[in-house]
C-alpha cells in the first residue's frame, strides 16, 4: 500500500493529525495536574483530596478541543484512506489532505488560545470542504456497485 503515492501522502497527514490528538490529550493531563482539577475522585484523593474532584474552565476547554478533534479527524481518517484507493491525482489528493490538516491545526490553536470569533468556526468549515469533496468522489466511484 505504501507504494501508492496518494496513500503514502495520506498516511503522512494522518499521522500528523493523530500526533496532534495525542498532544491535546497530554496538554489536558498537564492542565489537570497544574490546575488540580481531576475528573475522578481517586485521582483527586491522590493529589490533595476530594475538593480537587472538580471542573476547571481551562481543562474543559482543552477537553472540548480534543473531543472536537475526535469528531472530525476520525471521519477524515476513514474518508482519506478510501479516497486514496479511488485513484485521484497526487496533487489534488495532497491539497485535500493539506487543507484539512492545516485547518485542524488552526482550529486547535484557536480553541486553546481562545482566539476571537470567527477564527475557530472558519477553520472548522474550511476543514469540512475536503471531507465533503472526498465523500462525494468516493460515492461517485462506487455508485455503479450500489
N, CA, C and O atoms as a MOPAC input file, in Angstrom:
PM7 MOZYME 1SCF
protein

 N      0.81400 1    -1.20000 1     0.00000 1
 C      0.00000 1     0.00000 1     0.00000 1
 C      0.85900 1     1.26600 1     0.00000 1
 O      0.47400 1     2.26700 1    -0.60500 1
 N      2.01800 1     1.23800 1     0.67000 1
 C      2.83300 1     2.44800 1     0.74000 1
 C      3.50500 1     2.77000 1    -0.58900 1
 O      4.11900 1     3.82700 1    -0.73400 1
 N      3.39400 1     1.87100 1    -1.55400 1
 C      3.89600 1     2.18600 1    -2.89100 1
 C      2.91100 1     3.07200 1    -3.64900 1
 O      3.26100 1     3.67900 1    -4.66200 1
 N      1.69600 1     3.14000 1    -3.15700 1
 C      0.69400 1     4.04400 1    -3.71000 1
 C      1.02200 1     5.43700 1    -3.17700 1
 O      0.89400 1     5.68900 1    -1.97900 1
 N      1.44500 1     6.34100 1    -4.06100 1
 C      1.91100 1     7.65300 1    -3.61500 1
 C      0.79600 1     8.45900 1    -2.93700 1
 O      1.06600 1     9.20400 1    -1.99600 1
 N     -0.43400 1     8.32200 1    -3.39600 1
 C     -1.53800 1     9.04300 1    -2.75900 1
 C     -1.76400 1     8.51500 1    -1.34600 1
 O     -1.94900 1     9.29300 1    -0.41100 1
 N     -1.74800 1     7.19300 1    -1.19200 1
 C     -1.94700 1     6.61600 1     0.13300 1
 C     -0.80100 1     7.00600 1     1.06300 1
 O     -1.03700 1     7.31200 1     2.23100 1
 N      0.41700 1     7.00100 1     0.57100 1
 C      1.56800 1     7.40800 1     1.38700 1
 C      1.43400 1     8.86000 1     1.82100 1
 O      1.74900 1     9.20500 1     2.95900 1
 N      0.97100 1     9.70100 1     0.92000 1
 C      0.73500 1    11.10600 1     1.26500 1
 C     -0.33900 1    11.19300 1     2.34700 1
 O     -0.19000 1    11.94700 1     3.30900 1
 N     -1.41000 1    10.43300 1     2.19600 1
 C     -2.47100 1    10.39900 1     3.20300 1
 C     -1.92000 1     9.96000 1     4.56100 1
 O     -2.23900 1    10.55900 1     5.58800 1
 N     -1.09900 1     8.92100 1     4.56100 1
 C     -0.53500 1     8.40900 1     5.81500 1
 C      0.27600 1     9.49700 1     6.51600 1
 O      0.20300 1     9.63400 1     7.73700 1
 N      1.03700 1    10.26100 1     5.76000 1
 C      1.82900 1    11.34500 1     6.34700 1
 C      0.93000 1    12.32000 1     7.11500 1
 O      1.18500 1    12.62200 1     8.28100 1
 N     -0.11200 1    12.80400 1     6.45700 1
 C     -1.00900 1    13.77400 1     7.10200 1
 C     -1.83000 1    13.12400 1     8.21300 1
 O     -2.10100 1    13.75900 1     9.23300 1
 N     -2.22600 1    11.87800 1     8.02800 1
 C     -2.99600 1    11.17800 1     9.06400 1
 C     -2.17600 1    11.03500 1    10.34000 1
 O     -2.69800 1    11.23800 1    11.43600 1
 N     -0.91100 1    10.69200 1    10.21100 1
 C     -0.05200 1    10.53800 1    11.38800 1
 C      0.16000 1    11.88500 1    12.07100 1
 O      0.17900 1    11.95100 1    13.30000 1
 N      0.32200 1    12.96100 1    11.29700 1
 C      0.42900 1    14.29100 1    11.90600 1
 C     -0.81300 1    14.60800 1    12.74200 1
 O     -0.70700 1    15.14400 1    13.84500 1
 N     -1.98000 1    14.27600 1    12.21400 1
 C     -3.22600 1    14.55700 1    12.93400 1
 C     -3.35600 1    13.71000 1    14.19200 1
 O     -3.81300 1    14.20200 1    15.22400 1
 N     -2.96200 1    12.45400 1    14.11800 1
 C     -3.01500 1    11.59500 1    15.30000 1
 C     -2.04500 1    12.10600 1    16.36200 1
 O     -2.37200 1    12.12200 1    17.54900 1
 N     -0.86200 1    12.52000 1    15.94100 1
 C      0.09600 1    13.09500 1    16.90200 1
 C     -0.46200 1    14.36000 1    17.54200 1
 O     -0.24900 1    14.59800 1    18.73100 1
 N     -1.16700 1    15.16400 1    16.77000 1
 C     -1.79700 1    16.36600 1    17.31400 1
 C     -2.83900 1    15.99000 1    18.35500 1
 O     -2.96300 1    16.66200 1    19.37900 1
 N     -3.58500 1    14.93000 1    18.10700 1
 C     -4.57600 1    14.48100 1    19.08100 1
 C     -3.89700 1    14.00200 1    20.36000 1
 O     -4.37300 1    14.28600 1    21.45900 1
 N     -2.79000 1    13.27800 1    20.22400 1
 C     -2.03600 1    12.86000 1    21.40500 1
 C     -1.54600 1    14.07900 1    22.18200 1
 O     -1.56500 1    14.08600 1    23.41300 1
 N     -1.10800 1    15.10700 1    21.45800 1
 C     -0.61500 1    16.30900 1    22.10800 1
 C     -1.73200 1    16.98200 1    22.91200 1
 O     -1.49800 1    17.44400 1    24.02800 1
 N     -2.93700 1    17.03800 1    22.35300 1
 C     -4.05800 1    17.61900 1    23.10000 1
 C     -4.38000 1    16.79800 1    24.34400 1
 O     -4.70100 1    17.36000 1    25.39100 1
 N     -4.29600 1    15.48100 1    24.23700 1
 C     -4.53300 1    14.63900 1    25.41500 1
 C     -3.47500 1    14.91800 1    26.48500 1
 O     -3.79400 1    15.00300 1    27.67100 1
 N     -2.23300 1    15.05700 1    26.06800 1
 C     -1.14200 1    15.36300 1    27.00300 1
 C     -1.36400 1    16.72900 1    27.65700 1
 O     -1.20700 1    16.87100 1    28.87000 1
 N     -1.72800 1    17.72400 1    26.85900 1
 C     -1.97600 1    19.06500 1    27.39800 1
 C     -3.11800 1    19.02100 1    28.41000 1
 O     -3.04700 1    19.66600 1    29.45500 1
 N     -4.16200 1    18.26800 1    28.10500 1
 C     -5.28600 1    18.13500 1    29.03800 1
 C     -4.81800 1    17.56500 1    30.36500 1
 O     -5.17700 1    18.07700 1    31.42600 1
 N     -4.02400 1    16.51500 1    30.31100 1
 C     -3.50000 1    15.91100 1    31.53600 1
 C     -2.63100 1    16.87000 1    32.32800 1
 O     -2.72700 1    16.93700 1    33.55300 1
 N     -1.78400 1    17.61000 1    31.63100 1
 C     -0.92000 1    18.57300 1    32.31200 1
 C     -1.73100 1    19.69600 1    32.95000 1
 O     -1.41700 1    20.14600 1    34.05200 1
 N     -2.76600 1    20.14500 1    32.25800 1
 C     -3.63600 1    21.17900 1    32.83300 1
 C     -4.34200 1    20.66100 1    34.08600 1
 O     -4.47000 1    21.37700 1    35.07900 1
 N     -4.79700 1    19.41000 1    34.02800 1
 C     -5.45000 1    18.81800 1    35.20400 1
 C     -4.51100 1    18.85100 1    36.40300 1
 O     -4.91400 1    19.21700 1    37.50800 1
 N     -3.26000 1    18.46700 1    36.18000 1
 C     -2.29100 1    18.45300 1    37.27100 1
 C     -2.00400 1    19.86700 1    37.77100 1
 O     -1.98900 1    20.11500 1    38.97700 1
 N     -1.77700 1    20.79000 1    36.84100 1
 C     -1.43000 1    22.15800 1    37.22700 1
 C     -2.58200 1    22.86900 1    37.92000 1
 O     -2.37300 1    23.61500 1    38.87600 1
 N     -3.80200 1    22.63700 1    37.43600 1
 C     -4.97600 1    23.31300 1    37.99900 1
 C     -5.62200 1    22.52200 1    39.13400 1
 O     -6.55400 1    22.99600 1    39.78500 1
 N     -5.11200 1    21.30600 1    39.36000 1
 C     -5.68700 1    20.42200 1    40.37900 1
 C     -7.19800 1    20.28200 1    40.17600 1
 O     -8.00100 1    20.55700 1    41.06700 1
 N     -7.54400 1    19.84500 1    38.96900 1
 C     -8.95100 1    19.65300 1    38.60800 1
 C     -9.08300 1    18.25900 1    38.00400 1
 O     -8.81600 1    18.05600 1    36.81900 1
 N     -9.49300 1    17.31200 1    38.82700 1
 C     -9.49200 1    15.91300 1    38.42500 1
 C    -10.91000 1    15.40700 1    38.17400 1
 O    -11.84400 1    15.75300 1    38.89700 1
 N    -11.05300 1    14.59000 1    37.14300 1
 C    -12.35900 1    14.07000 1    36.74900 1
 C    -12.81000 1    12.92400 1    37.64900 1
 O    -14.00800 1    12.67600 1    37.78600 1
 N    -11.86600 1    12.23100 1    38.25600 1
 C    -12.18300 1    11.05100 1    39.05400 1
 C    -11.79900 1    11.27800 1    40.51800 1
 O    -10.74100 1    11.83500 1    40.81200 1
 N    -12.67400 1    10.84000 1    41.43300 1
 C    -12.38500 1    11.04800 1    42.86500 1
 C    -11.07200 1    10.42500 1    43.31600 1
 O    -10.36900 1    10.99200 1    44.15200 1
 N    -10.73600 1     9.25700 1    42.76400 1
 C     -9.48900 1     8.60300 1    43.18700 1
 C     -8.26100 1     9.41100 1    42.78600 1
 O     -7.25800 1     9.41400 1    43.50000 1
 N     -8.33600 1    10.10500 1    41.63300 1
 C     -7.22200 1    10.96300 1    41.22600 1
 C     -7.12700 1    12.17900 1    42.13500 1
 O     -6.03400 1    12.60100 1    42.51200 1
 N     -8.28100 1    12.73900 1    42.48500 1
 C     -8.30100 1    13.89500 1    43.39100 1
 C     -7.71200 1    13.51700 1    44.74700 1
 O     -6.94100 1    14.28100 1    45.32800 1
 N     -8.07500 1    12.34000 1    45.24800 1
 C     -7.55200 1    11.89800 1    46.54700 1
 C     -6.03000 1    11.74300 1    46.49400 1
 O     -5.33700 1    12.06800 1    47.45800 1
 N     -5.53000 1    11.26000 1    45.40000 1
 C     -4.08800 1    11.05600 1    45.25100 1
 C     -3.32900 1    12.38400 1    45.19200 1
 O     -2.15600 1    12.46400 1    45.55800 1
 N     -4.03300 1    13.43600 1    44.71600 1
 C     -3.36300 1    14.72600 1    44.51800 1
 C     -3.87700 1    15.82000 1    45.44700 1
 O     -3.83300 1    16.99700 1    45.08900 1
 N     -4.35900 1    15.45900 1    46.62700 1
 C     -4.68200 1    16.50400 1    47.57900 1
 C     -6.01400 1    16.40000 1    48.28100 1
 O     -6.19700 1    17.02900 1    49.32300 1
 N     -6.94900 1    15.63900 1    47.75900 1
 C     -8.20500 1    15.49300 1    48.47900 1
 C     -9.42500 1    15.66900 1    47.59700 1
 O     -9.31700 1    16.04500 1    46.43000 1
 N    -10.59600 1    15.38900 1    48.17400 1
 C    -11.84000 1    15.39500 1    47.39100 1
 C    -12.21000 1    16.76900 1    46.83000 1
 O    -12.97400 1    16.85200 1    45.86800 1
 N    -11.68900 1    17.83600 1    47.40700 1
 C    -12.00500 1    19.17000 1    46.89600 1
 C    -11.46400 1    19.38400 1    45.48200 1
 O    -11.88500 1    20.31200 1    44.79200 1
 N    -10.52700 1    18.52500 1    45.04700 1
 C     -9.95000 1    18.66100 1    43.71400 1
 C    -10.67100 1    17.79500 1    42.67300 1
 O    -10.25000 1    17.71700 1    41.51900 1
 N    -11.75000 1    17.15300 1    43.09400 1
 C    -12.62700 1    16.45300 1    42.14700 1
 C    -13.61600 1    17.50800 1    41.65600 1
 O    -14.72000 1    17.64700 1    42.18200 1
 N    -13.18200 1    18.24900 1    40.62500 1
 C    -13.95000 1    19.41500 1    40.19600 1
 C    -13.66700 1    19.73200 1    38.73300 1
 O    -12.76800 1    19.16700 1    38.11000 1
 N    -14.46200 1    20.65200 1    38.21300 1
 C    -14.26600 1    21.13000 1    36.84800 1
 C    -13.43400 1    22.40200 1    36.86600 1
 O    -13.47700 1    23.17300 1    37.82400 1
 N    -12.68500 1    22.60900 1    35.80700 1
 C    -11.90800 1    23.82900 1    35.61800 1
 C    -12.16800 1    24.31600 1    34.19300 1
 O    -12.12600 1    23.50700 1    33.26700 1
 N    -12.43400 1    25.60300 1    33.98400 1
 C    -12.75900 1    26.08600 1    32.64000 1
 C    -11.65200 1    25.83900 1    31.60900 1
 O    -11.94900 1    25.54300 1    30.45200 1
 N    -10.40300 1    25.95400 1    32.00400 1
 C     -9.30300 1    25.72300 1    31.05800 1
 C     -9.19600 1    24.25100 1    30.67800 1
 O     -8.97900 1    23.91900 1    29.51300 1
 N     -9.34800 1    23.37900 1    31.65700 1
 C     -9.32000 1    21.93500 1    31.38000 1
 C    -10.48200 1    21.56800 1    30.47500 1
 O    -10.32200 1    20.80300 1    29.52500 1
 N    -11.65900 1    22.12100 1    30.77500 1
 C    -12.84000 1    21.81200 1    29.96400 1
 C    -12.69100 1    22.32400 1    28.53300 1
 O    -13.14900 1    21.67100 1    27.59600 1
 N    -12.06300 1    23.47000 1    28.35500 1
 C    -11.81800 1    23.99800 1    27.00200 1
 C    -10.91600 1    23.03900 1    26.22700 1
 O    -11.16100 1    22.75400 1    25.05500 1
 N     -9.88600 1    22.55200 1    26.88300 1
 C     -8.96700 1    21.61100 1    26.24400 1
 C     -9.67700 1    20.29300 1    25.91200 1
 O     -9.46000 1    19.71600 1    24.84600 1
 N    -10.51100 1    19.83200 1    26.81700 1
 C    -11.28100 1    18.60500 1    26.57200 1
 C    -12.22400 1    18.77900 1    25.39300 1
 O    -12.37900 1    17.86200 1    24.58600 1
 N    -12.85500 1    19.94300 1    25.28100 1
 C    -13.75300 1    20.18700 1    24.14400 1
 C    -12.97700 1    20.20500 1    22.83400 1
 O    -13.45600 1    19.68900 1    21.82400 1
 N    -11.78900 1    20.79300 1    22.84200 1
 C    -10.95200 1    20.79600 1    21.63700 1
 C    -10.58600 1    19.37200 1    21.23900 1
 O    -10.61100 1    19.02400 1    20.05800 1
 N    -10.24800 1    18.55600 1    22.22400 1
 C     -9.88900 1    17.16700 1    21.95600 1
 C    -11.08900 1    16.38800 1    21.43600 1
 O    -10.96400 1    15.61800 1    20.48500 1
 N    -12.24300 1    16.58000 1    22.04900 1
 C    -13.46100 1    15.89400 1    21.59800 1
 C    -13.82000 1    16.32400 1    20.17200 1
 O    -14.23900 1    15.49900 1    19.35900 1
 N    -13.65600 1    17.60900 1    19.87300 1
 C    -13.92800 1    18.09600 1    18.53200 1
 C    -12.98800 1    17.44700 1    17.52200 1
 O    -13.39700 1    17.11400 1    16.41000 1
 N    -11.73900 1    17.27100 1    17.91000 1
 C    -10.79800 1    16.56200 1    17.04000 1
 C    -11.29200 1    15.15100 1    16.74200 1
 O    -11.28000 1    14.71600 1    15.59000 1
 N    -11.72200 1    14.44400 1    17.76900 1
 C    -12.19600 1    13.07400 1    17.55000 1
 C    -13.40600 1    13.05100 1    16.62600 1
 O    -13.53400 1    12.15700 1    15.79000 1
 N    -14.28800 1    14.02300 1    16.77200 1
 C    -15.48800 1    14.08000 1    15.93300 1
 C    -15.16200 1    14.38800 1    14.47800 1
 O    -15.95100 1    14.06300 1    13.59100 1
 N    -14.03100 1    15.00300 1    14.22100 1
 C    -13.69300 1    15.40900 1    12.86000 1
 C    -12.54000 1    14.63200 1    12.24000 1
 O    -12.55600 1    14.35500 1    11.04000 1
 N    -11.55000 1    14.28100 1    13.03300 1
 C    -10.38700 1    13.58600 1    12.47800 1
 C    -10.70000 1    12.12100 1    12.19600 1
 O    -10.23300 1    11.58700 1    11.19000 1
 N    -11.47200 1    11.45600 1    13.04400 1
 C    -11.79500 1    10.05200 1    12.78300 1
 C    -12.50300 1     9.86900 1    11.43600 1
 O    -12.12500 1     8.97500 1    10.67900 1
 N    -13.52300 1    10.68700 1    11.10500 1
 C    -14.11800 1    10.54700 1     9.76700 1
 C    -13.11900 1    10.84000 1     8.64600 1
 O    -13.14000 1    10.18200 1     7.60600 1
 N    -12.23800 1    11.83300 1     8.86000 1
 C    -11.22600 1    12.12600 1     7.84700 1
 C    -10.32900 1    10.91100 1     7.60700 1
 O     -9.97700 1    10.61600 1     6.46500 1
 N     -9.96100 1    10.21000 1     8.67500 1
 C     -9.09200 1     9.04200 1     8.52400 1
 C     -9.76300 1     7.97800 1     7.65900 1
 O     -9.11300 1     7.35300 1     6.82200 1
 N    -11.05100 1     7.77700 1     7.86100 1
 C    -11.79300 1     6.81800 1     7.03800 1
 C    -11.89300 1     7.32100 1     5.59900 1
 O    -11.53900 1     6.61000 1     4.65900 1
 N    -12.37200 1     8.54400 1     5.43800 1
 C    -12.57000 1     9.08100 1     4.08600 1
 C    -11.25700 1     9.15000 1     3.30700 1
 O    -11.21100 1     8.78500 1     2.13300 1
 N    -10.20200 1     9.61500 1     3.95400 1
 C     -8.91500 1     9.74300 1     3.27600 1
 C     -8.35400 1     8.40600 1     2.82300 1
 O     -7.79400 1     8.29900 1     1.73100 1
 N     -8.50200 1     7.39200 1     3.65500 1
 C     -7.99000 1     6.06700 1     3.28600 1
 C     -8.75300 1     5.51100 1     2.08000 1
 O     -8.14500 1     4.99700 1     1.14100 1
 N    -10.08800 1     5.61400 1     2.10800 1
 C    -10.88600 1     5.11100 1     0.98600 1
 C    -10.64300 1     5.96200 1    -0.26000 1
 O    -10.48200 1     5.42500 1    -1.35600 1
 N    -10.61800 1     7.26500 1    -0.09900 1
 C    -10.37000 1     8.18100 1    -1.21300 1
 C     -9.04300 1     7.85100 1    -1.89200 1
 O     -8.94400 1     7.91900 1    -3.11700 1
 N     -8.04000 1     7.50100 1    -1.12100 1
 C     -6.72900 1     7.16300 1    -1.67600 1
 C     -6.79700 1     5.96800 1    -2.62300 1
 O     -5.96500 1     5.82900 1    -3.51900 1
 N     -7.78400 1     5.11800 1    -2.41800 1
 C     -7.93300 1     3.91900 1    -3.25700 1
 C     -8.73400 1     4.17200 1    -4.52700 1
 O     -8.84800 1     3.28300 1    -5.37000 1
 N     -9.29400 1     5.38000 1    -4.67600 1
 C    -10.12100 1     5.66300 1    -5.85700 1
 C     -9.30800 1     6.16000 1    -7.04400 1
 O     -9.86700 1     6.38600 1    -8.11700 1
 N     -8.01000 1     6.33500 1    -6.87500 1
 C     -7.14300 1     6.74800 1    -7.97100 1
 C     -7.10200 1     8.24500 1    -8.25600 1
 O     -6.99600 1     8.63200 1    -9.42000 1
 N     -7.18200 1     9.09700 1    -7.24600 1
 C     -7.09400 1    10.53400 1    -7.51300 1
 C     -5.66300 1    10.92500 1    -7.86900 1
 O     -4.71800 1    10.18300 1    -7.60300 1
 N     -5.52100 1    12.10100 1    -8.47600 1
 C     -4.16400 1    12.57600 1    -8.76300 1
 C     -3.49500 1    12.95300 1    -7.43500 1
 O     -4.15500 1    13.37100 1    -6.48400 1
 N     -2.19100 1    12.79600 1    -7.40000 1
 C     -1.44300 1    13.08800 1    -6.18000 1
 C     -1.59800 1    14.55600 1    -5.78100 1
 O     -1.77300 1    14.85400 1    -4.60000 1
 N     -1.53700 1    15.46700 1    -6.73700 1
 C     -1.63600 1    16.88500 1    -6.42300 1
 C     -2.97900 1    17.25800 1    -5.80800 1
 O     -3.03200 1    18.01000 1    -4.83500 1
 N     -4.04800 1    16.74000 1    -6.36900 1
 C     -5.38800 1    17.03400 1    -5.84600 1
 C     -5.57000 1    16.39300 1    -4.47300 1
 O     -6.10800 1    17.01700 1    -3.55800 1
 N     -5.12300 1    15.15300 1    -4.33200 1
 C     -5.24200 1    14.46400 1    -3.03900 1
 C     -4.43800 1    15.19500 1    -1.97400 1
 O     -4.91900 1    15.40500 1    -0.86000 1
 N     -3.21700 1    15.57900 1    -2.31500 1
 C     -2.37100 1    16.29700 1    -1.34900 1
 C     -3.04800 1    17.58600 1    -0.90400 1
 O     -2.99000 1    17.93900 1     0.27300 1
 N     -3.68200 1    18.28600 1    -1.82400 1
 C     -4.39100 1    19.51900 1    -1.48100 1
 C     -5.51700 1    19.23200 1    -0.48200 1
 O     -5.69500 1    19.96900 1     0.48700 1
 N     -6.27500 1    18.15500 1    -0.72500 1
 C     -7.33300 1    17.76200 1     0.21500 1
 C     -6.75200 1    17.52000 1     1.61000 1
 O     -7.25200 1    18.04700 1     2.60300 1
 N     -5.69500 1    16.72100 1     1.66500 1
 C     -5.10700 1    16.33800 1     2.95300 1
 C     -4.47000 1    17.54600 1     3.65200 1
 O     -4.60100 1    17.70700 1     4.86600 1
 N     -3.78800 1    18.38000 1     2.88600 1
 C     -3.11500 1    19.55500 1     3.45500 1
 C     -4.12200 1    20.56700 1     4.00400 1
 O     -3.94700 1    21.08600 1     5.10600 1
 N     -5.16300 1    20.84300 1     3.24100 1
 C     -6.16300 1    21.81600 1     3.69700 1
 C     -6.80900 1    21.32800 1     4.98900 1
 O     -6.95100 1    22.09300 1     5.94300 1
 N     -7.20300 1    20.04400 1     5.02200 1
 C     -7.83300 1    19.52800 1     6.22800 1
 C     -6.88300 1    19.63700 1     7.42200 1
 O     -7.26800 1    20.11800 1     8.48800 1
 N     -5.65200 1    19.19000 1     7.23800 1
 C     -4.68300 1    19.18900 1     8.33900 1
 C     -4.38500 1    20.60400 1     8.82200 1
 O     -4.37200 1    20.85300 1    10.02700 1
 N     -4.14900 1    21.52500 1     7.90700 1
 C     -3.85200 1    22.90600 1     8.29900 1
 C     -5.03100 1    23.52900 1     9.04300 1
 O     -4.84700 1    24.23400 1    10.03600 1
 N     -6.23200 1    23.26400 1     8.55900 1
 C     -7.41500 1    23.82500 1     9.21900 1
 C     -7.62000 1    23.22500 1    10.60400 1
 O     -8.02300 1    23.93400 1    11.52600 1
 N     -7.35200 1    21.94400 1    10.76600 1
 C     -7.49800 1    21.32900 1    12.09000 1
 C     -6.43100 1    21.84000 1    13.04700 1
 O     -6.69800 1    22.00300 1    14.23800 1
 N     -5.23200 1    22.09500 1    12.54700 1
 C     -4.19100 1    22.68700 1    13.39900 1
 C     -4.63000 1    24.07700 1    13.85800 1
 O     -4.53100 1    24.41200 1    15.03900 1
 N     -5.11500 1    24.88100 1    12.91100 1
 C     -5.58800 1    26.21800 1    13.24800 1
 C     -6.76400 1    26.14700 1    14.21200 1
 O     -6.85300 1    26.95100 1    15.14000 1
 N     -7.65700 1    25.20200 1    14.00400 1
 C     -8.81700 1    25.04500 1    14.88600 1
 C     -8.37100 1    24.78900 1    16.32200 1
 O     -8.90900 1    25.38200 1    17.25800 1
 N     -7.39400 1    23.91200 1    16.49400 1
 C     -6.90600 1    23.61200 1    17.84800 1
 C     -6.25400 1    24.83000 1    18.49200 1
 O     -6.49100 1    25.11900 1    19.66500 1
 N     -5.44200 1    25.53700 1    17.73100 1
 C     -4.80100 1    26.73900 1    18.26200 1
 C     -5.86900 1    27.76600 1    18.64100 1
 O     -5.80000 1    28.38000 1    19.70600 1
 N     -6.84900 1    27.94400 1    17.76800 1
 C     -7.92300 1    28.90900 1    18.04200 1
 C     -8.71800 1    28.50500 1    19.27500 1
 O     -9.12900 1    29.35600 1    20.06500 1
 N     -8.93200 1    27.21000 1    19.43700 1
 C     -9.69200 1    26.72600 1    20.59500 1
 C     -8.90400 1    26.93900 1    21.88300 1
 O     -9.42300 1    27.50700 1    22.84400 1
 N     -7.66200 1    26.48900 1    21.90500 1
 C     -6.85800 1    26.55900 1    23.12600 1
 C     -6.50000 1    27.98900 1    23.50200 1
 O     -6.45400 1    28.32600 1    24.68600 1
 N     -6.24600 1    28.83300 1    22.50600 1
 C     -5.85200 1    30.21500 1    22.78000 1
 C     -7.05400 1    31.15300 1    22.87400 1
 O     -6.89600 1    32.35400 1    23.09400 1
 N     -8.25100 1    30.59900 1    22.70700 1
 C     -9.49100 1    31.40300 1    22.73900 1
 C     -9.39200 1    32.59800 1    21.79600 1
 O     -9.70400 1    33.72900 1    22.16900 1
 N     -8.94700 1    32.32500 1    20.55900 1
 C     -8.84900 1    33.39200 1    19.56400 1
 C    -10.23800 1    33.92400 1    19.25500 1
 O    -11.22500 1    33.20100 1    19.38200 1
 N    -10.31800 1    35.18400 1    18.85100 1
 C    -11.63600 1    35.77000 1    18.60300 1
 C    -12.37100 1    35.06900 1    17.45600 1
 O    -11.76600 1    34.55800 1    16.51400 1
 N    -13.70000 1    35.06900 1    17.58000 1
 C    -14.54600 1    34.53800 1    16.51700 1
 C    -14.38300 1    35.44600 1    15.30300 1
 O    -14.16800 1    36.64800 1    15.46000 1
 N    -14.47800 1    34.90700 1    14.12700 1
 C    -14.87700 1    33.55900 1    13.74400 1
 C    -13.71600 1    32.64400 1    13.38100 1
 O    -13.89400 1    31.74300 1    12.56100 1
 N    -12.54400 1    32.83800 1    13.95400 1
 C    -11.36400 1    32.05200 1    13.58300 1
 C    -11.63300 1    30.55300 1    13.66400 1
 O    -11.41500 1    29.82500 1    12.69600 1
 N    -12.10400 1    30.10000 1    14.81300 1
 C    -12.33200 1    28.66700 1    15.00800 1
 C    -13.40900 1    28.15800 1    14.05500 1
 O    -13.25700 1    27.08800 1    13.46700 1
 N    -14.48000 1    28.90400 1    13.89800 1
 C    -15.57100 1    28.48300 1    13.01900 1
 C    -15.11700 1    28.38200 1    11.56700 1
 O    -15.47200 1    27.43600 1    10.86300 1
 N    -14.33000 1    29.36100 1    11.12400 1
 C    -13.82600 1    29.31000 1     9.74700 1
 C    -12.90700 1    28.10800 1     9.54400 1
 O    -12.98100 1    27.43700 1     8.51400 1
 N    -12.05300 1    27.83600 1    10.51000 1
 C    -11.16900 1    26.66900 1    10.40500 1
 C    -11.98700 1    25.38800 1    10.32300 1
 O    -11.66600 1    24.48600 1     9.55000 1
 N    -13.04000 1    25.31300 1    11.11900 1
 C    -13.91200 1    24.13300 1    11.10500 1
 C    -14.57200 1    23.97200 1     9.72900 1
 O    -14.52600 1    22.89400 1     9.13700 1
 N    -15.17800 1    25.03700 1     9.23200 1
 C    -15.89700 1    24.96100 1     7.95800 1
 C    -14.95000 1    24.63200 1     6.81400 1
 O    -15.25700 1    23.78400 1     5.97600 1
 N    -13.80000 1    25.29900 1     6.77400 1
 C    -12.84600 1    25.03400 1     5.69300 1
 C    -12.32100 1    23.60600 1     5.73900 1
 O    -12.01300 1    23.03300 1     4.69400 1
 N    -12.21300 1    23.02400 1     6.92500 1
 C    -11.75900 1    21.63100 1     7.03400 1
 C    -12.81100 1    20.65700 1     6.51000 1
 O    -12.48100 1    19.54400 1     6.09700 1
 N    -14.06900 1    21.07300 1     6.52600 1
 C    -15.13200 1    20.19700 1     6.03700 1
 C    -15.15800 1    20.10100 1     4.51400 1
 O    -15.62700 1    19.10500 1     3.96400 1
 N    -14.65900 1    21.12500 1     3.83200 1
 C    -14.69000 1    21.14800 1     2.36900 1
 C    -13.96800 1    19.94200 1     1.76800 1
 O    -14.56200 1    19.24400 1     0.94600 1
 N    -12.71200 1    19.66200 1     2.14000 1
 C    -12.07100 1    18.47700 1     1.55400 1
 C    -12.75700 1    17.17600 1     1.96300 1
 O    -12.76500 1    16.21900 1     1.18800 1
 N    -13.32900 1    17.12300 1     3.15600 1
 C    -14.01900 1    15.89500 1     3.57500 1
 C    -15.26000 1    15.64300 1     2.72500 1
 O    -15.50000 1    14.51900 1     2.28600 1
 N    -16.03800 1    16.67900 1     2.49900 1
 C    -17.23600 1    16.53900 1     1.65800 1
 C    -16.81500 1    16.18900 1     0.23200 1
 O    -17.43100 1    15.34000 1    -0.41100 1
 N    -15.77500 1    16.83900 1    -0.25300 1
 C    -15.26800 1    16.54700 1    -1.59400 1
 C    -14.84900 1    15.07800 1    -1.71900 1
 O    -15.20700 1    14.40600 1    -2.68600 1
 N    -14.09600 1    14.59100 1    -0.74400 1
 C    -13.66600 1    13.18200 1    -0.78900 1
 C    -14.86500 1    12.25100 1    -0.71000 1
 O    -14.92600 1    11.25800 1    -1.43500 1
 N    -15.82000 1    12.56000 1     0.16200 1
 C    -17.00100 1    11.70800 1     0.30800 1
 C    -17.76700 1    11.62600 1    -1.00700 1
 O    -18.18100 1    10.53900 1    -1.41200 1
 N    -17.96100 1    12.75400 1    -1.67600 1
 C    -18.68700 1    12.75400 1    -2.94800 1
 C    -17.92500 1    11.98200 1    -4.02100 1
 O    -18.52400 1    11.25100 1    -4.81100 1
 N    -16.61000 1    12.14500 1    -4.04700 1
 C    -15.81000 1    11.40700 1    -5.03500 1
 C    -15.82500 1     9.90600 1    -4.75600 1
 O    -15.83300 1     9.10400 1    -5.69000 1
 N    -15.82900 1     9.52600 1    -3.50000 1
 C    -15.92900 1     8.10400 1    -3.15100 1
 C    -17.27400 1     7.55600 1    -3.60800 1
 O    -17.33700 1     6.49100 1    -4.22400 1
 N    -18.35500 1     8.28400 1    -3.30600 1
 C    -19.67900 1     7.84100 1    -3.73000 1
 C    -19.76100 1     7.71200 1    -5.25100 1
 O    -20.33600 1     6.75000 1    -5.75900 1
 N    -19.19500 1     8.66600 1    -5.97300 1
 C    -19.20300 1     8.59700 1    -7.43500 1
 C    -18.42600 1     7.37400 1    -7.92700 1
 O    -18.81000 1     6.74600 1    -8.91400 1
 N    -17.34500 1     7.04300 1    -7.24400 1
 C    -16.51800 1     5.90500 1    -7.66200 1
 C    -17.19200 1     4.56800 1    -7.40900 1
 O    -16.93400 1     3.60300 1    -8.12800 1
 N    -18.05300 1     4.49400 1    -6.39800 1
 C    -18.66200 1     3.20500 1    -6.05900 1
 C    -20.14800 1     3.13100 1    -6.41300 1
 O    -20.78700 1     2.10600 1    -6.17700 1
 N    -20.70300 1     4.20400 1    -6.97500 1
 C    -22.14200 1     4.24400 1    -7.25300 1
 C    -22.60300 1     3.12800 1    -8.17200 1
 O    -23.72600 1     2.64200 1    -8.04000 1
 N    -21.75900 1     2.71900 1    -9.09400 1
 C    -22.17200 1     1.65700 1   -10.02700 1
 C    -22.31900 1     0.31000 1    -9.33600 1
 O    -22.93000 1    -0.60200 1    -9.89300 1
 N    -21.77100 1     0.16900 1    -8.13800 1
 C    -21.85000 1    -1.09200 1    -7.40000 1
 C    -23.01600 1    -1.12200 1    -6.41400 1
 O    -23.27500 1    -2.14500 1    -5.78100 1
 N    -23.71000 1    -0.00800 1    -6.28900 1
 C    -24.81000 1     0.07500 1    -5.30800 1
 C    -26.08700 1    -0.56700 1    -5.83800 1
 O    -27.10400 1    -0.58400 1    -5.14300 1

